[in-house]
Amino acid sequence: MPKLTIIGQIYAKRDKIEFVKSELEKLIDITSAEAGCMQYDLHQDNDNPAHFLFYENWDSRDLWQQHMNSQHVKDYMVATEGVIENFTLNEMTRIA
């Protein structure tokens, strides 16, 4: 059973949806190969294409923190500066 579930919600500015989507997609393969990453799924809302959601499962919070401090996450943050409308992140623990 995963030790940590992450729900990340990203809302792109309306005129930057495709750009944000392409930047998010760049994270998938490299993150999926990281130590401790059990699941790293990107979703896009069917009714609001500016809304993206990452559903992630990690072996530990420490390994997730390593991911958050990785160069590819830093590169994503620089690339998307000013084009994200809203971002929320929830650290969750599965109880059932």
N, C-alpha and C positions, 0 to 999 in steps of 0.2 A: 504494500500500500504506500502511495506517495506520502512524503513527510510534509510537503508544502505545495499548495496550489496557488497559482497567481492568476488573477483576472486583470488584464490591462485593457482599458478602453481608451481609444484614441479617436478624436473627432477632428478631421481635416477641415481646413477652410475650403469652402465650396469650389473655388477655382483651382485648388491644389490636390483634389482627390486622387487623380491618377499618379501624380508625383509621390504623394505620401504612400500610396499602395505599393509603388515600385520600390521605395525605400524600405518599407516593412518586409516585403518579399525577400530582400537581400539578407535579412536576418535569419531566415528560416533554416537553410542548410547548415550554416556555420554554428548556429545555436543548437540545433538538433544533435550535432556531433559533440557538443561539450559534455564534460564529465558531469554526471548528476542530472542531466536533462532527460526526463522520461517521456515527456510529451510537450510539443510546442506547436499549437494549432492557431492559425490566423483565420479569422472570419470577417466577412463584410455584410453589414445589415442589408437585407433585401429591399427595405422601404426607404432607408436613408444611407445611400452609398458613401457618405462622408464619415460614417461610423464604422470603425474597425474594432475587433476584439481579439486579444490573444488569450488563449486558455492554455496554461502551462502547468506541468507537474514536475517537481524537482525532488531529488533524494534528500536534500537538506537546504536550509536557509543559507548556510555558508557557501555552498556551491552556486546557489542562485545569486548571491552577492558577488561572487567572482564573475558571473555572467554580466551583472549590471555594471561592473567596473572594467569590462573587456573593451578592447579597442573598437570592435565593430559596433558596440552600443554607443560608444563615444562618437564614432563617425556618423551614426544615425542621428544622434542628438544635434550635431553641428549641421548636417544636411537639412534637417527639418525645422530648424530654428525659424520662427516667424510664420510657419505654415500650419501649425497645429492650433486648432480652436480651443480644445480642452483635452486633458489627459487625466485619467484616474487609474490608480493601481491599488488592488486589494490583495493582501496576503491572507490566505484561507487555509484552514485545516479541515480535512475530510473527517466527518464524524459517523457516517454510515454509508 
